[in-house]
Amino acid sequence: MTRPTETEPSTQGSSESSKLSLLPVLLWTGAALVGIALTNAYIFYKTPPLVSKLDGGEIRYFPTTNGDVFYKKRGSGPPLLLVHSIGAGASSFEYRHVWEKLSETYTVYALDLLGFGKSDKPDVEYTAQLYISLLGDFCRNVIGVGNQQGSVSVIASSLPAAYIIALAHQDASLFDHLVLISPTGIEDLSDPVSPTGAAVQTGLKTPILGTGIFNAIASKRYIRQYLRERVYADPEKATEAVIDYYHTSAHQPGGENVLPYFVGGQLNCNIREAFAALDLPILLVWGRDAVQTPITRSRAFLEANPSAKLAIIEQSGNLPHDETPDAFLKNAHDFLAK
């Protein structure tokens, strides 16, 4: 008996239908990407050049293999280096309230780290070691210390305070006093890069979407919320002028280049053993009301190196040198004069 012939169903129609249904999605996706790209370009284009708010002093640039590092120098007396924190829009701006007073006693150097402020922001791999090396080169080649040529005192904030600790451990001849403001590196921002962090870093380096995410994080709305809820104890300290400055600083050309490496964990720096081994005067400064790096974190530092001293600044958050400059200056001057 002849078996009936089975007819294969045609797939041509469904294939054509699938292509047609995908077309609007592709068109809308392309349009969205173009819109994000245009928005990104417009935000950076309309941002004016950054102007340093550190009054007086000499404007200088330190050339490095990755670009020029902006710094200002003012005063006379023993050298003192100021190193700002890391974050969207961060720069030496945070030292504006103590810069002049410190320069009455010291030759003060305040730099903008590579990737921040008025310094170059190259598209390079940003790591903790890059900044440790940069700070070492700055101390030796700009300030002229180390190698039996004298030493420099340092005031460093947050994550860069960990870089100063690591550098002091590598070369004890560079520094004579360390003032470390809400440092990290023992409990916070100390873990090595994880697979998740590496994946996030890759995503944030995507030219259009990554820059779009950066612009969201560095928007005035986000900066306002972050400063008022996470940085200052008194939200009123985050004035519109301060918010505008952070926003302008964040959107200088190349301002988005550091974020992927920070979020991905490449800037983390574990300094537990290095800090324990330091044998020089150390002052830890913490704002009583610090949220980003709370005062409870000071215990781990004091346990690691019991010779370190702790100064607690009342009515202050993560930037006591900015928020309560008079109280900060009293503690810093008393310590540095010893």
ZAVO-525901 format. One record per residue (C-alpha): x, y, z; residue in one letter. Coordinates in steps of 0.001 Angstrom, whole numbers, padded with zeros to 6 digits, always signed. Layout:
REM ZAVO-525901
XYZa
...
This chain:
REM ZAVO-525901
+000000+000000+000000m
+001258+003425-000871t
+001860+005616+002171r
+000358+009091+001941p
+002850+011845+001236t
+003437+014181+004224e
+003893+017781+003319t
+006639+019651+005264e
+005333+022909+006768p
+006794+026006+005158s
+009086+028128+007400t
+009567+030958+004928q
+006516+032874+006070g
+007389+032688+009776s
+011000+033672+009058s
+009876+036745+007138e
+007449+037601+009946s
+010203+037341+012565s
+012471+039646+010601k
+009692+042183+010211l
+008840+042063+013931s
+012507+042609+014856l
+012898+045594+012574l
+011056+048122+014792p
+013021+046914+017834v
+016311+047411+016011l
+015234+050820+014750l
+014145+051965+018225w
+017335+050579+019802t
+019460+052388+017233g
+017547+055605+017773a
+017927+055279+021544a
+021684+054763+021244l
+021983+057766+018960v
+019964+059800+021446g
+022196+058732+024349i
+025325+059497+022320a
+024044+062967+021412l
+023065+063643+025040t
+026490+062517+026265n
+028246+064756+023762a
+026021+067731+024595y
+026616+067453+028361i
+030389+067479+027947f
+030244+070152+025217y
+028244+072642+027289k
+030401+072209+030416t
+032788+075162+030832p
+036505+074744+031641p
+037237+074144+035310l
+038731+076987+037365v
+040649+076178+040546s
+039049+077573+043709k
+042295+077523+045682l
+043043+081229+046043d
+046543+082497+045383g
+049673+080480+044814g
+051434+079291+041680e
+049659+077225+039003i
+051848+074418+037728r
+051699+071117+035848y
+053700+067946+036477f
+054244+065936+033260p
+053867+062148+033532t
+053872+059361+030963t
+050043+059341+031104n
+049457+063081+030986g
+049916+066325+032878d
+048982+066605+036553v
+047710+069995+037729f
+048844+071358+041079y
+049116+074598+043000k
+051919+075673+045315k
+051669+078348+047970r
+053483+079515+051084g
+056877+078977+052630s
+058234+076657+055288g
+058314+072855+055523p
+056582+071069+052626p
+053017+069808+053042l
+051153+067761+050410l
+047341+067741+050155l
+045709+064762+048414v
+041968+064822+047702h
+039435+061986+047839s
+038191+059997+044830i
+034677+060238+043434g
+032629+061894+040706a
+033807+065505+040472g
+036475+065150+043172a
+039493+067477+043114s
+041680+069664+045311s
+038571+071869+045650f
+037811+070060+048930e
+040837+071808+050542y
+039733+075347+049627r
+038844+076272+053236h
+042199+075203+054747v
+044565+075965+051860w
+045320+079579+052768e
+045741+079003+056509k
+048071+076048+055971l
+050195+078101+053568s
+050942+080579+056377e
+053118+077917+058012t
+053995+075480+055224y
+054903+075319+051561t
+051683+073648+050500v
+051239+071523+047388y
+047699+070588+046323a
+047349+068409+043241l
+044463+067071+041194d
+045033+063352+040716l
+045218+062022+037169l
+041662+061649+035873g
+040282+064390+038146f
+039903+068153+038371g
+042165+070124+036041k
+044580+067234+035429s
+044556+065207+032221d
+042055+062348+032028k
+043549+059840+029576p
+041799+056637+028541d
+044242+054347+030364v
+043938+051535+032887e
+043517+053204+036278y
+044799+051141+039212t
+045842+051677+042805a
+049464+051186+041762q
+049167+053916+039118l
+048237+056422+041841y
+050810+055112+044324i
+053527+055532+041694s
+052205+058965+040701l
+052282+060215+044288l
+055793+058839+044780g
+057032+060531+041616d
+055375+063799+042647f
+057041+063736+046075c
+060486+062967+044629r
+060439+065045+041455n
+058256+068025+042354v
+058637+068469+046111i
+062167+067045+046041g
+062060+064705+049036v
+063277+061164+049678g
+066712+059663+049180n
+068155+061613+052135q
+066810+064917+050732q
+064282+065509+053472g
+060663+064463+053838s
+057167+065874+053443v
+054075+065855+055637s
+050844+064724+054001v
+047146+065323+054500i
+045244+062729+052472a
+041552+061906+052302s
+039671+058618+051926s
+040996+056093+049353l
+044128+058116+048445p
+045016+058002+052153a
+045452+054259+051601a
+047784+055020+048682y
+049874+057250+050939i
+050047+054442+053524i
+051202+051979+050859a
+053777+054469+049582l
+055078+055188+053091a
+055526+051443+053577h
+057459+051180+050302q
+059695+054188+050987d
+059891+055353+054593a
+062179+058264+053641s
+059406+060224+051912l
+057204+061262+054829f
+057541+062638+058343d
+053881+063126+059413h
+050683+061594+058024l
+047248+063131+058547v
+044747+060585+057223l
+041117+061682+056858i
+038590+058812+056975s
+041087+056408+055363p
+040059+053164+053698t
+041997+049986+052963g
+041340+047718+055941i
+037577+047142+055962e
+036498+049333+053032d
+037795+049270+049445l
+040361+046608+050266s
+039141+043557+048333d
+040848+042417+045106p
+039000+042622+041797v
+036225+040024+041594s
+034731+038447+038417p
+031605+040536+039004t
+033681+043688+039362g
+035551+042904+036152a
+032245+042409+034309a
+030879+045711+035637v
+034095+047452+034606q
+033752+046086+031071t
+030141+047250+030873g
+030958+050736+032092l
+033679+051069+029472k
+031111+050624+026687t
+031476+053947+024823p
+027822+055032+024641i
+026032+053197+027457l
+028972+053503+029851g
+029184+057257+029343t
+025428+057480+029734g
+025623+055716+033103i
+028450+058049+034145f
+026377+061093+033202n
+023532+059755+035347a
+025845+059198+038316i
+027515+062593+037797a
+024265+064472+037241s
+023518+067467+039450k
+020584+065605+040959r
+022725+062627+041987y
+025635+064795+043169i
+023226+066864+045266r
+021752+063755+046858q
+025150+062130+047417y
+026748+065182+049033l
+023773+065888+051259r
+023140+062315+052366e
+026575+060650+052249r
+029272+063329+052583v
+028212+066307+054715y
+026743+066049+058206a
+024960+069347+057519d
+023146+069050+054159p
+023164+072844+053839e
+026925+072664+053234k
+026132+071168+049836a
+025193+074518+048324t
+024262+074899+044683e
+027689+076482+044077a
+029411+073385+045505v
+027163+071077+043468i
+027876+073094+040309d
+031614+072819+040909y
+031515+069041+041351y
+029369+068737+038239h
+031728+070905+036191t
+034756+068992+037448s
+033164+065637+036620a
+032365+066668+033044h
+035752+067873+031892q
+036886+065940+028764p
+037681+062362+029759g
+036005+062720+033148g
+034235+059400+032684e
+037438+057368+032300n
+038153+056555+035970v
+034673+055390+037004l
+034791+051879+035461p
+038022+051069+037291y
+036771+052478+040607f
+033462+050578+040479v
+035220+047468+039182g
+037574+047423+042175g
+040856+048218+040438q
+041453+051212+042727l
+041014+049169+045913n
+044092+048961+048115c
+044564+046637+051086n
+046933+048332+053527i
+046317+046373+056748r
+049873+044996+056947e
+051471+048157+055550a
+049720+050356+058108f
+050691+048074+060972a
+054349+048330+059934a
+054528+052149+059768l
+056795+053816+062282d
+056107+057555+061992l
+053651+060034+063510p
+050119+059316+062272i
+046921+061256+062962l
+043608+059702+061965l
+040881+062308+061517v
+037242+061297+061488w
+034051+063283+061334g
+031753+062158+064137r
+028830+061877+061714d
+030664+060344+058742a
+028378+058071+056718v
+030446+056992+053733q
+033284+055734+055956t
+031812+055742+059480p
+033871+056418+062579i
+033557+052771+063644t
+036117+052007+060921r
+038745+053829+062976s
+038925+050882+065388r
+040555+048616+062815a
+043241+051231+062129f
+043976+051796+065816l
+044158+048043+066413e
+046545+047603+063477a
+048818+050432+064630n
+048218+051457+068268p
+050737+054315+067996s
+048391+056212+065665a
+046342+059019+067222k
+042657+059689+066564l
+041018+063122+066325a
+037225+063188+066170i
+035677+066279+064603i
+032185+067034+065890e
+029318+068059+063588q
+031218+066786+060580s
+030888+064056+057963g
+033431+062551+055599n
+035172+065849+054738l
+035892+067590+058053p
+038568+069757+056408h
+035805+071133+054170d
+032833+071112+056527e
+034465+072232+059803t
+037797+073746+058715p
+038602+075568+061965d
+038340+072414+064079a
+040297+070459+061491f
+043054+073068+061309l
+043495+073131+065084k
+044031+069369+065175n
+046269+069357+062100a
+048455+072277+063257h
+048903+070806+066739d
+049900+067440+065321f
+052182+068674+062534l
+054056+071000+064888a
+055234+068096+067087k
